[in-house]
Amino acid sequence: MVAQLLLIIGLLVYPGFVFSILYGGILIWIYRKIRARMQGRRGPPWYQTYADIMKLLSKETIIPRNAWRLGFIGAPIISIVSLATAMLFIPIWSSKPLLGFVGDTIVLLYLLTIPTFAVILAGISSNSPYGIIGASREASLLVWYELPFWFSIATILILTGTLSVEKIVSTQAALGPNIVRAPLAFIAFIIAAQAKLAKRPFDIPHAETEIVAGPYTEYSGVLRGFFEINEALKWLTISSVAATFFLGWPITGSPVFNALLFTVKVALFAIIFAIIDVVNPRFRIEQAHWPLWEVALIIALIDLVRILAWIGV
């Protein structure tokens, strides 16, 4: 009974839904603060993300007359559920995640892909010109960043010889962080993750000056608030995957220290993504393939081949 209660608490509170939203909101605040400071502005207070979400959740939701209601309503919910579930596969206070089994890395990667399809669904379901263009751009970007993203993770799986998130972390605790052992795969991951977050220079699907808010243009009220929650969860999950697969070290005997160290590492990667966003202009859609396929994919494959040769495959 106690074990079941702890599992429910873990699913709903920590490291589940509540923690993910709260810490994801902090990461968005860090991003906004860095962006403001580098532009000579003061930036928002720490609670701004939560205030924005609460304001949206309190407003009326208007669904366009020509929209496909099921897809329009379901898209943000699907995205939130997939990202919140993905966090359950991330070890926080030890090397063992709340949900873990052999091959859980594959499930985690699929869960991280679902939100992109949800955004595409949102844009198409809205039946808005801006939404459809944004969805089309999101689909194009998906084709370009998923390969380097998956190949960078595949490099880590081959390097550690396991598909288990727990064993990937424990291997780093014994042999050192993968960021040192697979540096090219790490660089490829960062480039692909920046596109997965849809941040500059890859914020093409949501280019405000071109297509308003892209797939989110027709969203308002509660459903728009859900997409704001989705944004917070996306920042947290992508940064958590980076911290787990490339900086899953050290692991101590203190769960509290491990959890604090994890939050610091996640914040560090969020800062990296924020700085990349601020210092880069937006690519045009036809320019995005160059850094993703001709840089990230190639260096990920180089590291993959190097590690295969090193282990004698």
C-alpha positions as CSV (number, residue, x, y, z in Angstrom):
1,M,0.0,0.0,0.0
2,V,2.8,2.4,0.9
3,A,4.7,1.6,-2.3
4,Q,1.6,2.3,-4.4
5,L,1.0,5.6,-2.6
6,L,4.6,6.6,-3.2
7,L,4.2,5.8,-6.9
8,I,1.0,7.9,-7.1
9,I,2.8,10.8,-5.4
10,G,5.7,10.4,-7.8
11,L,3.4,10.4,-10.8
12,L,1.4,13.4,-9.8
13,V,3.8,15.5,-7.7
14,Y,7.6,14.7,-7.8
15,P,9.1,14.0,-10.3
16,G,5.7,14.0,-12.0
17,F,3.3,16.6,-13.3
18,V,3.5,19.3,-10.6
19,F,7.3,19.4,-10.3
20,S,7.6,19.3,-14.1
21,I,5.4,22.4,-14.6
22,L,7.0,24.3,-11.7
23,Y,10.6,23.7,-12.7
24,G,9.8,24.1,-16.4
25,G,8.4,27.5,-15.6
26,I,11.6,28.4,-13.8
27,L,13.6,27.4,-16.9
28,I,11.4,29.6,-19.1
29,W,12.0,32.4,-16.7
30,I,15.8,31.8,-17.0
31,Y,15.5,31.9,-20.8
32,R,13.5,35.2,-20.7
33,K,15.9,36.7,-18.1
34,I,19.0,35.9,-20.2
35,R,17.4,37.2,-23.3
36,A,16.4,40.4,-21.6
37,R,19.8,41.0,-20.1
38,M,21.6,40.4,-23.3
39,Q,19.3,42.9,-25.0
40,G,19.8,45.5,-22.3
41,R,16.4,45.0,-20.6
42,R,15.5,44.1,-17.0
43,G,13.4,41.0,-17.8
44,P,10.3,39.5,-16.1
45,P,9.9,38.4,-12.5
46,W,10.4,34.8,-11.6
47,Y,6.6,34.1,-11.4
48,Q,5.8,35.6,-14.8
49,T,5.4,32.2,-16.5
50,Y,2.9,31.0,-13.9
51,A,1.0,34.3,-14.1
52,D,0.7,34.0,-17.9
53,I,-0.5,30.4,-17.6
54,M,-3.1,31.2,-14.9
55,K,-4.3,34.2,-17.0
56,L,-4.8,32.1,-20.0
57,L,-6.5,29.3,-18.1
58,S,-9.0,31.8,-16.7
59,K,-10.0,33.1,-20.1
60,E,-12.6,31.9,-22.6
61,T,-11.6,29.3,-25.1
62,I,-12.7,30.1,-28.6
63,I,-12.7,27.3,-31.2
64,P,-12.7,28.4,-34.9
65,R,-15.9,27.5,-36.7
66,N,-14.0,25.6,-39.5
67,A,-11.6,23.8,-37.1
68,W,-11.5,20.1,-36.6
69,R,-12.6,20.1,-33.0
70,L,-11.2,16.7,-31.9
71,G,-7.7,17.5,-33.2
72,F,-7.8,21.1,-32.1
73,I,-8.7,20.2,-28.5
74,G,-6.6,17.0,-28.4
75,A,-3.3,18.4,-29.7
76,P,-2.2,20.3,-26.6
77,I,-3.4,17.5,-24.2
78,I,-1.5,14.8,-26.2
79,S,1.6,16.9,-26.0
80,I,1.4,17.6,-22.3
81,V,0.7,13.9,-21.4
82,S,3.7,12.7,-23.5
83,L,6.2,15.2,-22.0
84,A,5.0,14.6,-18.5
85,T,5.3,10.9,-19.0
86,A,8.8,11.3,-20.4
87,M,9.9,12.9,-17.2
88,L,9.1,9.7,-15.3
89,F,11.9,8.0,-17.3
90,I,14.5,10.5,-16.1
91,P,16.4,9.6,-12.9
92,I,16.6,12.5,-10.5
93,W,17.6,11.4,-7.0
94,S,19.5,8.3,-8.0
95,S,20.5,6.4,-11.1
96,K,17.0,4.7,-11.1
97,P,14.1,6.5,-12.7
98,L,10.5,6.2,-11.4
99,L,9.6,4.2,-14.5
100,G,12.4,2.1,-15.8
101,F,12.9,-1.1,-17.7
102,V,15.1,-2.6,-20.4
103,G,14.7,-0.6,-23.5
104,D,13.1,2.4,-21.8
105,T,15.4,4.8,-23.8
106,I,13.4,3.9,-27.0
107,V,10.1,4.7,-25.2
108,L,11.6,8.0,-24.0
109,L,12.7,9.0,-27.5
110,Y,9.2,8.2,-28.9
111,L,7.6,10.3,-26.1
112,L,9.8,13.2,-27.1
113,T,8.7,13.0,-30.7
114,I,5.0,13.0,-30.0
115,P,4.8,16.7,-29.1
116,T,6.1,17.7,-32.6
117,F,3.3,15.7,-34.2
118,A,0.9,17.4,-31.7
119,V,2.0,20.8,-32.9
120,I,1.5,19.7,-36.5
121,L,-1.9,18.4,-35.6
122,A,-2.8,21.7,-33.9
123,G,-1.8,23.8,-37.0
124,I,-3.7,21.6,-39.5
125,S,-6.8,21.2,-37.2
126,S,-7.1,25.0,-36.9
127,N,-7.8,25.3,-40.6
128,S,-6.0,28.6,-40.5
129,P,-3.5,29.7,-43.2
130,Y,-1.0,30.7,-40.5
131,G,-1.5,27.5,-38.6
132,I,-1.2,25.3,-41.7
133,I,2.0,27.1,-42.8
134,G,3.4,26.7,-39.3
135,A,2.5,23.1,-39.3
136,S,4.2,22.6,-42.7
137,R,7.4,24.3,-41.3
138,E,7.3,22.1,-38.2
139,A,7.0,19.0,-40.3
140,S,10.0,20.1,-42.5
141,L,12.0,20.8,-39.4
142,L,11.1,17.5,-37.9
143,V,12.6,15.6,-40.9
144,W,15.8,17.6,-40.5
145,Y,16.4,17.4,-36.7
146,E,15.2,13.9,-35.8
147,L,18.0,12.1,-37.5
148,P,20.9,13.9,-35.8
149,F,19.0,13.8,-32.5
150,W,18.5,10.0,-32.7
151,F,22.0,9.3,-34.0
152,S,23.5,11.4,-31.1
153,I,21.5,9.3,-28.6
154,A,22.4,6.1,-30.5
155,T,26.1,6.9,-30.1
156,I,25.6,7.0,-26.3
157,L,23.6,3.7,-26.4
158,I,26.5,2.0,-28.2
159,L,29.1,3.6,-26.0
160,T,27.4,2.4,-22.8
161,G,26.2,-0.9,-24.4
162,T,22.7,-0.6,-23.0
163,L,19.2,0.6,-23.8
164,S,18.4,1.3,-20.1
165,V,18.4,4.9,-18.8
166,E,19.4,3.6,-15.4
167,K,22.5,1.8,-16.8
168,I,23.5,4.8,-18.9
169,V,23.6,6.9,-15.8
170,S,25.4,4.2,-13.6
171,T,28.0,3.7,-16.4
172,Q,28.8,7.4,-16.3
173,A,29.1,7.3,-12.5
174,A,31.8,4.7,-13.0
175,L,33.6,5.8,-16.2
176,G,32.9,9.6,-16.3
177,P,30.4,11.7,-18.2
178,N,29.6,11.0,-21.8
179,I,30.1,14.6,-22.8
180,V,33.8,13.8,-22.5
181,R,33.7,10.4,-24.1
182,A,31.5,11.4,-27.0
183,P,32.0,15.2,-27.6
184,L,30.9,15.3,-31.2
185,A,27.6,13.4,-30.4
186,F,27.1,16.0,-27.6
187,I,27.5,18.9,-30.1
188,A,25.1,17.2,-32.5
189,F,22.6,16.7,-29.7
190,I,22.7,20.4,-28.7
191,I,22.1,21.5,-32.3
192,A,19.2,19.1,-32.8
193,A,17.7,19.9,-29.4
194,Q,17.7,23.6,-30.2
195,A,15.6,22.8,-33.3
196,K,13.4,20.4,-31.2
197,L,12.8,23.3,-28.8
198,A,12.0,25.5,-31.9
199,K,14.3,28.3,-30.6
200,R,16.5,30.5,-32.6
201,P,17.9,29.9,-35.1
202,F,15.2,27.3,-35.6
203,D,12.1,29.1,-34.4
204,I,10.8,28.9,-38.0
205,P,7.4,27.4,-37.3
206,H,6.5,30.2,-34.9
207,A,8.0,33.2,-36.6
208,E,6.0,36.0,-35.2
209,T,7.0,38.6,-37.9
210,E,5.9,36.2,-40.7
211,I,3.1,33.9,-39.5
212,V,1.9,35.4,-36.2
213,A,2.2,32.4,-33.9
214,G,2.2,29.7,-36.5
215,P,0.3,26.5,-35.3
216,Y,-0.8,28.4,-32.2
217,T,-2.4,31.4,-34.0
218,E,-6.0,30.3,-33.5
219,Y,-5.6,29.1,-29.9
220,S,-6.9,31.0,-27.0
221,G,-8.0,30.6,-23.3
222,V,-7.5,27.2,-21.7
223,L,-6.1,25.5,-24.8
224,R,-3.5,28.2,-25.3
225,G,-2.6,27.9,-21.6
226,F,-2.1,24.2,-22.2
227,F,0.4,25.0,-24.9
228,E,2.2,27.3,-22.5
229,I,2.4,24.4,-20.1
230,N,3.7,22.3,-22.9
231,E,6.4,24.8,-23.6
232,A,7.6,24.6,-19.9
233,L,7.5,20.8,-20.0
234,K,9.5,20.8,-23.3
235,W,12.2,23.0,-21.8
236,L,12.5,20.7,-18.8
237,T,12.4,17.3,-20.7
238,I,15.0,18.3,-23.4
239,S,17.3,19.8,-20.8
240,S,16.8,16.7,-18.5
241,V,17.6,14.3,-21.4
242,A,20.8,16.3,-22.1
243,A,21.8,16.2,-18.4
244,T,21.0,12.4,-18.1
245,F,22.7,11.1,-21.3
246,F,25.7,13.4,-21.4
247,L,26.3,14.6,-17.8
248,G,24.8,11.8,-15.7
249,W,27.7,12.1,-13.2
250,P,28.4,12.1,-10.3
251,I,25.8,9.9,-8.5
252,T,26.3,10.0,-4.7
253,G,24.6,8.1,-1.8
254,S,22.5,11.2,-0.9
255,P,19.2,11.4,-2.8
256,V,18.8,15.1,-1.8
257,F,22.2,16.0,-3.1
258,N,21.6,14.1,-6.3
259,A,18.3,15.9,-6.9
260,L,19.9,19.3,-6.3
261,L,22.7,18.5,-8.6
262,F,20.2,17.4,-11.2
263,T,18.3,20.7,-11.1
264,V,21.6,22.6,-11.5
265,K,22.7,20.5,-14.5
266,V,19.3,20.9,-16.1
267,A,19.4,24.7,-15.5
268,L,22.9,24.7,-17.1
269,F,21.6,23.2,-20.3
270,A,18.7,25.5,-20.3
271,I,21.1,28.4,-20.1
272,I,23.1,27.0,-23.1
273,F,19.9,26.8,-25.2
274,A,18.9,30.3,-24.1
275,I,22.3,31.8,-25.1
276,I,22.2,30.0,-28.5
277,D,18.7,31.5,-29.0
278,V,19.8,35.1,-28.2
279,V,23.0,35.3,-30.2
280,N,21.6,33.8,-33.4
281,P,19.2,35.3,-36.0
282,R,16.4,33.1,-37.4
283,F,17.1,30.9,-40.3
284,R,14.9,30.8,-43.3
285,I,13.2,27.5,-43.9
286,E,15.5,26.5,-46.7
287,Q,18.6,27.3,-44.6
288,A,17.7,25.1,-41.6
289,H,18.9,21.8,-43.2
290,W,22.5,23.0,-43.4
291,P,23.3,23.0,-39.6
292,L,21.1,20.0,-39.0
293,W,22.1,17.6,-41.8
294,E,25.5,18.9,-43.0
295,V,26.8,19.6,-39.5
296,A,24.9,17.9,-36.7
297,L,24.2,14.7,-38.6
298,I,27.7,14.3,-40.0
299,I,29.5,14.9,-36.7
300,A,27.0,12.5,-34.9
301,L,27.9,9.8,-37.5
302,I,31.6,10.5,-37.1
303,D,31.4,9.9,-33.4
304,L,29.2,6.9,-34.0
305,V,31.7,5.3,-36.4
306,R,34.6,6.2,-34.1
307,I,33.0,4.5,-31.1
308,L,32.1,1.4,-33.2
309,A,35.7,1.1,-34.3
310,W,36.9,1.7,-30.8
311,I,34.8,-1.1,-29.3
312,G,35.7,-3.4,-32.2
313,V,32.4,-3.8,-33.9
